[in-house]
Amino acid sequence: MTWQDHISVDPLVCHGQACLIGTRVTVSVVLDNLAAGVSREEILKSYPSLKPEDIDACVAYAADLARERIPPLTPKEG
C-alpha cells in the first residue's frame, strides 16, 4: 500500500487540501483525530466513507512529510 493510492490534492476539492480520494475527508482531520486519541474504530464510525487502509495512508503521508521532503502530490484520475 502506498499513500499515493489513497490521497490526492485537487484545487476543486476541499480548497486543495490533501484529502482521501473519493471523499471530502482531509488528511488533517484524520491525523487530528488520531492525535487526540480517537480510536481507529471511532474514526471509521464517524466517517463511514473511510476504510482502514485510508487511516494507514494518512499516517504514511504524515511520515513522509516529517522526513522534511516534499512528497509528490498529483490529482488522481477517476
PyMOL Python script that loads the backbone (N, CA, C, O; Angstrom):
from pymol import cmd

cmd.read_pdbstr("""\
ATOM      1  N   MET A   1       0.827  -1.172   0.000  1.00  0.00           N
ATOM      2  CA  MET A   1       0.000   0.000   0.000  1.00  0.00           C
ATOM      3  C   MET A   1       0.880   1.247   0.000  1.00  0.00           C
ATOM      4  O   MET A   1       1.813   1.367   0.794  1.00  0.00           O
ATOM      5  N   THR A   2       0.574   2.146  -0.879  1.00  0.00           N
ATOM      6  CA  THR A   2       1.241   3.444  -0.858  1.00  0.00           C
ATOM      7  C   THR A   2       0.178   4.503  -0.599  1.00  0.00           C
ATOM      8  O   THR A   2      -0.961   4.381  -1.048  1.00  0.00           O
ATOM      9  N   TRP A   3       0.563   5.528   0.120  1.00  0.00           N
ATOM     10  CA  TRP A   3      -0.422   6.556   0.440  1.00  0.00           C
ATOM     11  C   TRP A   3      -0.917   7.260  -0.810  1.00  0.00           C
ATOM     12  O   TRP A   3      -2.035   7.775  -0.831  1.00  0.00           O
ATOM     13  N   GLN A   4      -0.090   7.287  -1.859  1.00  0.00           N
ATOM     14  CA  GLN A   4      -0.486   7.959  -3.099  1.00  0.00           C
ATOM     15  C   GLN A   4      -1.720   7.308  -3.736  1.00  0.00           C
ATOM     16  O   GLN A   4      -2.414   7.945  -4.528  1.00  0.00           O
ATOM     17  N   ASP A   5      -1.990   6.066  -3.402  1.00  0.00           N
ATOM     18  CA  ASP A   5      -3.177   5.391  -3.924  1.00  0.00           C
ATOM     19  C   ASP A   5      -4.453   5.832  -3.208  1.00  0.00           C
ATOM     20  O   ASP A   5      -5.556   5.523  -3.659  1.00  0.00           O
ATOM     21  N   HIS A   6      -4.306   6.554  -2.090  1.00  0.00           N
ATOM     22  CA  HIS A   6      -5.453   6.918  -1.264  1.00  0.00           C
ATOM     23  C   HIS A   6      -5.643   8.422  -1.083  1.00  0.00           C
ATOM     24  O   HIS A   6      -6.727   8.873  -0.714  1.00  0.00           O
ATOM     25  N   ILE A   7      -4.591   9.198  -1.341  1.00  0.00           N
ATOM     26  CA  ILE A   7      -4.625  10.625  -1.044  1.00  0.00           C
ATOM     27  C   ILE A   7      -4.333  11.428  -2.307  1.00  0.00           C
ATOM     28  O   ILE A   7      -3.450  11.077  -3.090  1.00  0.00           O
ATOM     29  N   SER A   8      -5.078  12.498  -2.491  1.00  0.00           N
ATOM     30  CA  SER A   8      -4.813  13.379  -3.626  1.00  0.00           C
ATOM     31  C   SER A   8      -5.058  14.826  -3.226  1.00  0.00           C
ATOM     32  O   SER A   8      -5.655  15.119  -2.190  1.00  0.00           O
ATOM     33  N   VAL A   9      -4.585  15.706  -4.069  1.00  0.00           N
ATOM     34  CA  VAL A   9      -4.824  17.138  -3.907  1.00  0.00           C
ATOM     35  C   VAL A   9      -5.457  17.626  -5.198  1.00  0.00           C
ATOM     36  O   VAL A   9      -4.909  17.446  -6.285  1.00  0.00           O
ATOM     37  N   ASP A  10      -6.608  18.239  -5.061  1.00  0.00           N
ATOM     38  CA  ASP A  10      -7.327  18.777  -6.200  1.00  0.00           C
ATOM     39  C   ASP A  10      -7.806  20.165  -5.791  1.00  0.00           C
ATOM     40  O   ASP A  10      -8.529  20.298  -4.804  1.00  0.00           O
ATOM     41  N   PRO A  11      -7.418  21.194  -6.527  1.00  0.00           N
ATOM     42  CA  PRO A  11      -7.825  22.545  -6.154  1.00  0.00           C
ATOM     43  C   PRO A  11      -9.341  22.728  -6.064  1.00  0.00           C
ATOM     44  O   PRO A  11      -9.815  23.664  -5.419  1.00  0.00           O
ATOM     45  N   LEU A  12     -10.093  21.847  -6.701  1.00  0.00           N
ATOM     46  CA  LEU A  12     -11.547  21.952  -6.689  1.00  0.00           C
ATOM     47  C   LEU A  12     -12.201  21.174  -5.553  1.00  0.00           C
ATOM     48  O   LEU A  12     -13.419  21.228  -5.381  1.00  0.00           O
ATOM     49  N   VAL A  13     -11.393  20.447  -4.773  1.00  0.00           N
ATOM     50  CA  VAL A  13     -11.922  19.656  -3.659  1.00  0.00           C
ATOM     51  C   VAL A  13     -11.254  20.124  -2.371  1.00  0.00           C
ATOM     52  O   VAL A  13     -10.027  20.128  -2.271  1.00  0.00           O
ATOM     53  N   CYS A  14     -12.039  20.507  -1.412  1.00  0.00           N
ATOM     54  CA  CYS A  14     -11.540  20.936  -0.092  1.00  0.00           C
ATOM     55  C   CYS A  14     -10.467  22.009  -0.193  1.00  0.00           C
ATOM     56  O   CYS A  14      -9.496  21.998   0.564  1.00  0.00           O
ATOM     57  N   HIS A  15     -10.643  22.934  -1.128  1.00  0.00           N
ATOM     58  CA  HIS A  15      -9.717  24.063  -1.300  1.00  0.00           C
ATOM     59  C   HIS A  15      -8.278  23.612  -1.519  1.00  0.00           C
ATOM     60  O   HIS A  15      -7.342  24.312  -1.133  1.00  0.00           O
ATOM     61  N   GLY A  16      -8.096  22.447  -2.138  1.00  0.00           N
ATOM     62  CA  GLY A  16      -6.760  21.975  -2.462  1.00  0.00           C
ATOM     63  C   GLY A  16      -6.015  21.308  -1.326  1.00  0.00           C
ATOM     64  O   GLY A  16      -4.825  21.022  -1.458  1.00  0.00           O
ATOM     65  N   GLN A  17      -6.684  21.051  -0.212  1.00  0.00           N
ATOM     66  CA  GLN A  17      -6.037  20.336   0.883  1.00  0.00           C
ATOM     67  C   GLN A  17      -5.934  18.857   0.526  1.00  0.00           C
ATOM     68  O   GLN A  17      -6.760  18.325  -0.216  1.00  0.00           O
ATOM     69  N   ALA A  18      -4.920  18.208   1.059  1.00  0.00           N
ATOM     70  CA  ALA A  18      -4.777  16.769   0.847  1.00  0.00           C
ATOM     71  C   ALA A  18      -5.985  16.072   1.462  1.00  0.00           C
ATOM     72  O   ALA A  18      -6.296  16.269   2.637  1.00  0.00           O
ATOM     73  N   CYS A  19      -6.666  15.254   0.654  1.00  0.00           N
ATOM     74  CA  CYS A  19      -7.807  14.515   1.181  1.00  0.00           C
ATOM     75  C   CYS A  19      -7.842  13.117   0.591  1.00  0.00           C
ATOM     76  O   CYS A  19      -7.163  12.806  -0.387  1.00  0.00           O
ATOM     77  N   LEU A  20      -8.648  12.300   1.214  1.00  0.00           N
ATOM     78  CA  LEU A  20      -8.761  10.918   0.788  1.00  0.00           C
ATOM     79  C   LEU A  20      -9.604  10.848  -0.473  1.00  0.00           C
ATOM     80  O   LEU A  20     -10.683  11.436  -0.553  1.00  0.00           O
ATOM     81  N   ILE A  21      -9.100  10.128  -1.441  1.00  0.00           N
ATOM     82  CA  ILE A  21      -9.726  10.038  -2.756  1.00  0.00           C
ATOM     83  C   ILE A  21     -11.167   9.547  -2.630  1.00  0.00           C
ATOM     84  O   ILE A  21     -11.459   8.589  -1.914  1.00  0.00           O
ATOM     85  N   GLY A  22     -12.048  10.226  -3.341  1.00  0.00           N
ATOM     86  CA  GLY A  22     -13.459   9.848  -3.348  1.00  0.00           C
ATOM     87  C   GLY A  22     -14.232  10.372  -2.155  1.00  0.00           C
ATOM     88  O   GLY A  22     -15.411  10.060  -1.993  1.00  0.00           O
ATOM     89  N   THR A  23     -13.573  11.175  -1.308  1.00  0.00           N
ATOM     90  CA  THR A  23     -14.243  11.746  -0.136  1.00  0.00           C
ATOM     91  C   THR A  23     -13.893  13.224  -0.042  1.00  0.00           C
ATOM     92  O   THR A  23     -13.106  13.743  -0.833  1.00  0.00           O
ATOM     93  N   ARG A  24     -14.474  13.868   0.907  1.00  0.00           N
ATOM     94  CA  ARG A  24     -14.090  15.239   1.260  1.00  0.00           C
ATOM     95  C   ARG A  24     -13.505  15.246   2.669  1.00  0.00           C
ATOM     96  O   ARG A  24     -13.564  16.253   3.374  1.00  0.00           O
ATOM     97  N   VAL A  25     -12.948  14.123   3.060  1.00  0.00           N
ATOM     98  CA  VAL A  25     -12.296  13.999   4.366  1.00  0.00           C
ATOM     99  C   VAL A  25     -10.822  14.323   4.175  1.00  0.00           C
ATOM    100  O   VAL A  25     -10.121  13.653   3.417  1.00  0.00           O
ATOM    101  N   THR A  26     -10.360  15.353   4.868  1.00  0.00           N
ATOM    102  CA  THR A  26      -8.966  15.758   4.709  1.00  0.00           C
ATOM    103  C   THR A  26      -8.053  14.895   5.577  1.00  0.00           C
ATOM    104  O   THR A  26      -8.458  14.345   6.601  1.00  0.00           O
ATOM    105  N   VAL A  27      -6.825  14.805   5.130  1.00  0.00           N
ATOM    106  CA  VAL A  27      -5.811  14.070   5.885  1.00  0.00           C
ATOM    107  C   VAL A  27      -5.667  14.685   7.271  1.00  0.00           C
ATOM    108  O   VAL A  27      -5.518  13.965   8.258  1.00  0.00           O
ATOM    109  N   SER A  28      -5.709  16.002   7.349  1.00  0.00           N
ATOM    110  CA  SER A  28      -5.531  16.663   8.644  1.00  0.00           C
ATOM    111  C   SER A  28      -6.633  16.285   9.628  1.00  0.00           C
ATOM    112  O   SER A  28      -6.368  16.188  10.826  1.00  0.00           O
ATOM    113  N   VAL A  29      -7.851  16.071   9.162  1.00  0.00           N
ATOM    114  CA  VAL A  29      -8.939  15.662  10.053  1.00  0.00           C
ATOM    115  C   VAL A  29      -8.632  14.295  10.655  1.00  0.00           C
ATOM    116  O   VAL A  29      -8.805  14.092  11.857  1.00  0.00           O
ATOM    117  N   VAL A  30      -8.182  13.368   9.834  1.00  0.00           N
ATOM    118  CA  VAL A  30      -7.858  12.030  10.330  1.00  0.00           C
ATOM    119  C   VAL A  30      -6.695  12.106  11.323  1.00  0.00           C
ATOM    120  O   VAL A  30      -6.747  11.497  12.392  1.00  0.00           O
ATOM    121  N   LEU A  31      -5.650  12.851  10.968  1.00  0.00           N
ATOM    122  CA  LEU A  31      -4.487  12.953  11.849  1.00  0.00           C
ATOM    123  C   LEU A  31      -4.835  13.675  13.145  1.00  0.00           C
ATOM    124  O   LEU A  31      -4.361  13.281  14.210  1.00  0.00           O
ATOM    125  N   ASP A  32      -5.650  14.719  13.077  1.00  0.00           N
ATOM    126  CA  ASP A  32      -6.081  15.409  14.295  1.00  0.00           C
ATOM    127  C   ASP A  32      -6.831  14.461  15.223  1.00  0.00           C
ATOM    128  O   ASP A  32      -6.629  14.480  16.437  1.00  0.00           O
ATOM    129  N   ASN A  33      -7.693  13.637  14.648  1.00  0.00           N
ATOM    130  CA  ASN A  33      -8.420  12.659  15.461  1.00  0.00           C
ATOM    131  C   ASN A  33      -7.476  11.662  16.114  1.00  0.00           C
ATOM    132  O   ASN A  33      -7.603  11.369  17.302  1.00  0.00           O
ATOM    133  N   LEU A  34      -6.537  11.146  15.349  1.00  0.00           N
ATOM    134  CA  LEU A  34      -5.565  10.201  15.917  1.00  0.00           C
ATOM    135  C   LEU A  34      -4.755  10.864  17.030  1.00  0.00           C
ATOM    136  O   LEU A  34      -4.536  10.266  18.083  1.00  0.00           O
ATOM    137  N   ALA A  35      -4.314  12.092  16.796  1.00  0.00           N
ATOM    138  CA  ALA A  35      -3.520  12.813  17.791  1.00  0.00           C
ATOM    139  C   ALA A  35      -4.325  13.075  19.065  1.00  0.00           C
ATOM    140  O   ALA A  35      -3.756  13.150  20.154  1.00  0.00           O
ATOM    141  N   ALA A  36      -5.627  13.212  18.933  1.00  0.00           N
ATOM    142  CA  ALA A  36      -6.491  13.443  20.088  1.00  0.00           C
ATOM    143  C   ALA A  36      -6.837  12.154  20.823  1.00  0.00           C
ATOM    144  O   ALA A  36      -7.546  12.176  21.829  1.00  0.00           O
ATOM    145  N   GLY A  37      -6.334  11.033  20.318  1.00  0.00           N
ATOM    146  CA  GLY A  37      -6.586   9.758  20.982  1.00  0.00           C
ATOM    147  C   GLY A  37      -7.852   9.055  20.546  1.00  0.00           C
ATOM    148  O   GLY A  37      -8.271   8.080  21.171  1.00  0.00           O
ATOM    149  N   VAL A  38      -8.465   9.540  19.481  1.00  0.00           N
ATOM    150  CA  VAL A  38      -9.664   8.879  18.961  1.00  0.00           C
ATOM    151  C   VAL A  38      -9.238   7.557  18.331  1.00  0.00           C
ATOM    152  O   VAL A  38      -8.273   7.513  17.568  1.00  0.00           O
ATOM    153  N   SER A  39      -9.949   6.492  18.645  1.00  0.00           N
ATOM    154  CA  SER A  39      -9.584   5.177  18.110  1.00  0.00           C
ATOM    155  C   SER A  39      -9.874   5.098  16.617  1.00  0.00           C
ATOM    156  O   SER A  39     -10.712   5.826  16.085  1.00  0.00           O
ATOM    157  N   ARG A  40      -9.161   4.196  15.962  1.00  0.00           N
ATOM    158  CA  ARG A  40      -9.396   3.962  14.536  1.00  0.00           C
ATOM    159  C   ARG A  40     -10.852   3.574  14.299  1.00  0.00           C
ATOM    160  O   ARG A  40     -11.475   4.019  13.335  1.00  0.00           O
ATOM    161  N   GLU A  41     -11.387   2.740  15.191  1.00  0.00           N
ATOM    162  CA  GLU A  41     -12.764   2.278  15.044  1.00  0.00           C
ATOM    163  C   GLU A  41     -13.738   3.451  15.105  1.00  0.00           C
ATOM    164  O   GLU A  41     -14.699   3.507  14.337  1.00  0.00           O
ATOM    165  N   GLU A  42     -13.488   4.388  16.024  1.00  0.00           N
ATOM    166  CA  GLU A  42     -14.368   5.541  16.153  1.00  0.00           C
ATOM    167  C   GLU A  42     -14.259   6.461  14.934  1.00  0.00           C
ATOM    168  O   GLU A  42     -15.258   7.022  14.485  1.00  0.00           O
ATOM    169  N   ILE A  43     -13.047   6.613  14.402  1.00  0.00           N
ATOM    170  CA  ILE A  43     -12.870   7.423  13.184  1.00  0.00           C
ATOM    171  C   ILE A  43     -13.658   6.798  12.037  1.00  0.00           C
ATOM    172  O   ILE A  43     -14.353   7.498  11.300  1.00  0.00           O
ATOM    173  N   LEU A  44     -13.548   5.493  11.891  1.00  0.00           N
ATOM    174  CA  LEU A  44     -14.272   4.810  10.818  1.00  0.00           C
ATOM    175  C   LEU A  44     -15.784   4.917  11.001  1.00  0.00           C
ATOM    176  O   LEU A  44     -16.530   4.990  10.024  1.00  0.00           O
ATOM    177  N   LYS A  45     -16.225   4.925  12.240  1.00  0.00           N
ATOM    178  CA  LYS A  45     -17.655   5.069  12.510  1.00  0.00           C
ATOM    179  C   LYS A  45     -18.108   6.505  12.201  1.00  0.00           C
ATOM    180  O   LYS A  45     -19.198   6.717  11.672  1.00  0.00           O
ATOM    181  N   SER A  46     -17.266   7.476  12.535  1.00  0.00           N
ATOM    182  CA  SER A  46     -17.614   8.882  12.302  1.00  0.00           C
ATOM    183  C   SER A  46     -17.568   9.257  10.822  1.00  0.00           C
ATOM    184  O   SER A  46     -18.296  10.143  10.375  1.00  0.00           O
ATOM    185  N   TYR A  47     -16.713   8.581  10.075  1.00  0.00           N
ATOM    186  CA  TYR A  47     -16.538   8.859   8.645  1.00  0.00           C
ATOM    187  C   TYR A  47     -16.721   7.551   7.874  1.00  0.00           C
ATOM    188  O   TYR A  47     -15.740   6.918   7.483  1.00  0.00           O
ATOM    189  N   PRO A  48     -17.967   7.148   7.655  1.00  0.00           N
ATOM    190  CA  PRO A  48     -18.234   5.833   7.057  1.00  0.00           C
ATOM    191  C   PRO A  48     -17.694   5.643   5.641  1.00  0.00           C
ATOM    192  O   PRO A  48     -17.625   4.514   5.155  1.00  0.00           O
ATOM    193  N   SER A  49     -17.314   6.727   4.976  1.00  0.00           N
ATOM    194  CA  SER A  49     -16.745   6.571   3.635  1.00  0.00           C
ATOM    195  C   SER A  49     -15.289   6.110   3.685  1.00  0.00           C
ATOM    196  O   SER A  49     -14.723   5.747   2.654  1.00  0.00           O
ATOM    197  N   LEU A  50     -14.677   6.119   4.871  1.00  0.00           N
ATOM    198  CA  LEU A  50     -13.271   5.705   5.003  1.00  0.00           C
ATOM    199  C   LEU A  50     -13.148   4.213   5.218  1.00  0.00           C
ATOM    200  O   LEU A  50     -14.049   3.551   5.732  1.00  0.00           O
ATOM    201  N   LYS A  51     -11.991   3.706   4.803  1.00  0.00           N
ATOM    202  CA  LYS A  51     -11.627   2.312   5.030  1.00  0.00           C
ATOM    203  C   LYS A  51     -10.400   2.297   5.932  1.00  0.00           C
ATOM    204  O   LYS A  51      -9.689   3.299   6.005  1.00  0.00           O
ATOM    205  N   PRO A  52     -10.132   1.196   6.618  1.00  0.00           N
ATOM    206  CA  PRO A  52      -8.964   1.148   7.499  1.00  0.00           C
ATOM    207  C   PRO A  52      -7.658   1.540   6.797  1.00  0.00           C
ATOM    208  O   PRO A  52      -6.798   2.187   7.394  1.00  0.00           O
ATOM    209  N   GLU A  53      -7.520   1.149   5.540  1.00  0.00           N
ATOM    210  CA  GLU A  53      -6.284   1.477   4.822  1.00  0.00           C
ATOM    211  C   GLU A  53      -6.151   2.980   4.542  1.00  0.00           C
ATOM    212  O   GLU A  53      -5.047   3.470   4.306  1.00  0.00           O
ATOM    213  N   ASP A  54      -7.269   3.708   4.566  1.00  0.00           N
ATOM    214  CA  ASP A  54      -7.201   5.161   4.415  1.00  0.00           C
ATOM    215  C   ASP A  54      -6.502   5.793   5.621  1.00  0.00           C
ATOM    216  O   ASP A  54      -5.722   6.734   5.469  1.00  0.00           O
ATOM    217  N   ILE A  55      -6.780   5.279   6.801  1.00  0.00           N
ATOM    218  CA  ILE A  55      -6.113   5.785   8.002  1.00  0.00           C
ATOM    219  C   ILE A  55      -4.620   5.481   7.929  1.00  0.00           C
ATOM    220  O   ILE A  55      -3.798   6.333   8.267  1.00  0.00           O
ATOM    221  N   ASP A  56      -4.266   4.286   7.496  1.00  0.00           N
ATOM    222  CA  ASP A  56      -2.849   3.932   7.323  1.00  0.00           C
ATOM    223  C   ASP A  56      -2.184   4.880   6.333  1.00  0.00           C
ATOM    224  O   ASP A  56      -1.046   5.301   6.539  1.00  0.00           O
ATOM    225  N   ALA A  57      -2.888   5.212   5.265  1.00  0.00           N
ATOM    226  CA  ALA A  57      -2.335   6.116   4.250  1.00  0.00           C
ATOM    227  C   ALA A  57      -2.076   7.499   4.841  1.00  0.00           C
ATOM    228  O   ALA A  57      -1.069   8.128   4.515  1.00  0.00           O
ATOM    229  N   CYS A  58      -2.960   7.975   5.695  1.00  0.00           N
ATOM    230  CA  CYS A  58      -2.764   9.282   6.331  1.00  0.00           C
ATOM    231  C   CYS A  58      -1.516   9.282   7.205  1.00  0.00           C
ATOM    232  O   CYS A  58      -0.751  10.247   7.201  1.00  0.00           O
ATOM    233  N   VAL A  59      -1.313   8.218   7.942  1.00  0.00           N
ATOM    234  CA  VAL A  59      -0.126   8.113   8.795  1.00  0.00           C
ATOM    235  C   VAL A  59       1.135   8.044   7.930  1.00  0.00           C
ATOM    236  O   VAL A  59       2.140   8.677   8.252  1.00  0.00           O
ATOM    237  N   ALA A  60       1.089   7.289   6.849  1.00  0.00           N
ATOM    238  CA  ALA A  60       2.247   7.195   5.948  1.00  0.00           C
ATOM    239  C   ALA A  60       2.543   8.542   5.298  1.00  0.00           C
ATOM    240  O   ALA A  60       3.706   8.910   5.130  1.00  0.00           O
ATOM    241  N   TYR A  61       1.507   9.271   4.937  1.00  0.00           N
ATOM    242  CA  TYR A  61       1.665  10.609   4.359  1.00  0.00           C
ATOM    243  C   TYR A  61       2.351  11.531   5.370  1.00  0.00           C
ATOM    244  O   TYR A  61       3.283  12.254   5.017  1.00  0.00           O
ATOM    245  N   ALA A  62       1.897  11.508   6.608  1.00  0.00           N
ATOM    246  CA  ALA A  62       2.499  12.332   7.656  1.00  0.00           C
ATOM    247  C   ALA A  62       3.957  11.952   7.887  1.00  0.00           C
ATOM    248  O   ALA A  62       4.799  12.821   8.116  1.00  0.00           O
ATOM    249  N   ALA A  63       4.254  10.667   7.828  1.00  0.00           N
ATOM    250  CA  ALA A  63       5.638  10.219   7.996  1.00  0.00           C
ATOM    251  C   ALA A  63       6.514  10.764   6.875  1.00  0.00           C
ATOM    252  O   ALA A  63       7.647  11.176   7.121  1.00  0.00           O
ATOM    253  N   ASP A  64       6.006  10.772   5.660  1.00  0.00           N
ATOM    254  CA  ASP A  64       6.763  11.345   4.541  1.00  0.00           C
ATOM    255  C   ASP A  64       7.015  12.837   4.768  1.00  0.00           C
ATOM    256  O   ASP A  64       8.120  13.324   4.526  1.00  0.00           O
ATOM    257  N   LEU A  65       6.013  13.549   5.223  1.00  0.00           N
ATOM    258  CA  LEU A  65       6.191  14.975   5.485  1.00  0.00           C
ATOM    259  C   LEU A  65       7.206  15.216   6.601  1.00  0.00           C
ATOM    260  O   LEU A  65       7.968  16.181   6.550  1.00  0.00           O
ATOM    261  N   ALA A  66       7.216  14.354   7.595  1.00  0.00           N
ATOM    262  CA  ALA A  66       8.138  14.505   8.727  1.00  0.00           C
ATOM    263  C   ALA A  66       9.593  14.268   8.318  1.00  0.00           C
ATOM    264  O   ALA A  66      10.514  14.663   9.033  1.00  0.00           O
ATOM    265  N   ARG A  67       9.795  13.636   7.193  1.00  0.00           N
ATOM    266  CA  ARG A  67      11.158  13.400   6.703  1.00  0.00           C
ATOM    267  C   ARG A  67      11.742  14.641   6.046  1.00  0.00           C
ATOM    268  O   ARG A  67      12.847  14.604   5.505  1.00  0.00           O
ATOM    269  N   GLU A  68      10.991  15.745   6.096  1.00  0.00           N
ATOM    270  CA  GLU A  68      11.438  17.031   5.568  1.00  0.00           C
ATOM    271  C   GLU A  68      11.723  17.007   4.079  1.00  0.00           C
ATOM    272  O   GLU A  68      12.668  17.633   3.599  1.00  0.00           O
ATOM    273  N   ARG A  69      10.906  16.287   3.372  1.00  0.00           N
ATOM    274  CA  ARG A  69      10.969  16.344   1.924  1.00  0.00           C
ATOM    275  C   ARG A  69       9.544  16.535   1.433  1.00  0.00           C
ATOM    276  O   ARG A  69       8.586  16.257   2.155  1.00  0.00           O
ATOM    277  N   ILE A  70       9.414  16.992   0.250  1.00  0.00           N
ATOM    278  CA  ILE A  70       8.089  17.265  -0.274  1.00  0.00           C
ATOM    279  C   ILE A  70       7.629  16.078  -1.113  1.00  0.00           C
ATOM    280  O   ILE A  70       8.175  15.839  -2.189  1.00  0.00           O
ATOM    281  N   PRO A  71       6.636  15.334  -0.640  1.00  0.00           N
ATOM    282  CA  PRO A  71       6.144  14.206  -1.405  1.00  0.00           C
ATOM    283  C   PRO A  71       5.348  14.686  -2.613  1.00  0.00           C
ATOM    284  O   PRO A  71       4.618  15.673  -2.522  1.00  0.00           O
ATOM    285  N   PRO A  72       5.481  14.000  -3.736  1.00  0.00           N
ATOM    286  CA  PRO A  72       4.726  14.417  -4.910  1.00  0.00           C
ATOM    287  C   PRO A  72       3.238  14.186  -4.731  1.00  0.00           C
ATOM    288  O   PRO A  72       2.811  13.102  -4.335  1.00  0.00           O
ATOM    289  N   LEU A  73       2.458  15.202  -5.024  1.00  0.00           N
ATOM    290  CA  LEU A  73       1.004  15.086  -4.952  1.00  0.00           C
ATOM    291  C   LEU A  73       0.453  15.453  -6.320  1.00  0.00           C
ATOM    292  O   LEU A  73       0.632  16.574  -6.796  1.00  0.00           O
ATOM    293  N   THR A  74      -0.203  14.515  -6.933  1.00  0.00           N
ATOM    294  CA  THR A  74      -0.812  14.786  -8.225  1.00  0.00           C
ATOM    295  C   THR A  74      -2.274  14.376  -8.147  1.00  0.00           C
ATOM    296  O   THR A  74      -2.610  13.391  -7.489  1.00  0.00           O
ATOM    297  N   PRO A  75      -3.135  15.115  -8.806  1.00  0.00           N
ATOM    298  CA  PRO A  75      -4.551  14.716  -8.816  1.00  0.00           C
ATOM    299  C   PRO A  75      -4.706  13.336  -9.429  1.00  0.00           C
ATOM    300  O   PRO A  75      -4.083  13.016 -10.441  1.00  0.00           O
ATOM    301  N   LYS A  76      -5.547  12.524  -8.801  1.00  0.00           N
ATOM    302  CA  LYS A  76      -5.837  11.188  -9.328  1.00  0.00           C
ATOM    303  C   LYS A  76      -6.977  11.284 -10.320  1.00  0.00           C
ATOM    304  O   LYS A  76      -7.944  12.016 -10.110  1.00  0.00           O
ATOM    305  N   GLU A  77      -6.853  10.546 -11.384  1.00  0.00           N
ATOM    306  CA  GLU A  77      -7.926  10.489 -12.376  1.00  0.00           C
ATOM    307  C   GLU A  77      -8.902   9.403 -11.944  1.00  0.00           C
ATOM    308  O   GLU A  77      -8.506   8.410 -11.335  1.00  0.00           O
ATOM    309  N   GLY A  78     -10.150   9.592 -12.255  1.00  0.00           N
ATOM    310  CA  GLY A  78     -11.065   8.525 -11.979  1.00  0.00           C
ATOM    311  C   GLY A  78     -12.217   8.964 -11.264  1.00  0.00           C
ATOM    312  O   GLY A  78     -13.095   8.158 -10.954  1.00  0.00           O
TER     313      GLY A  78
END
""", "prot")
cmd.dss("prot")
cmd.show_as("cartoon", "prot")
cmd.util.cbc("prot")
cmd.orient("prot")
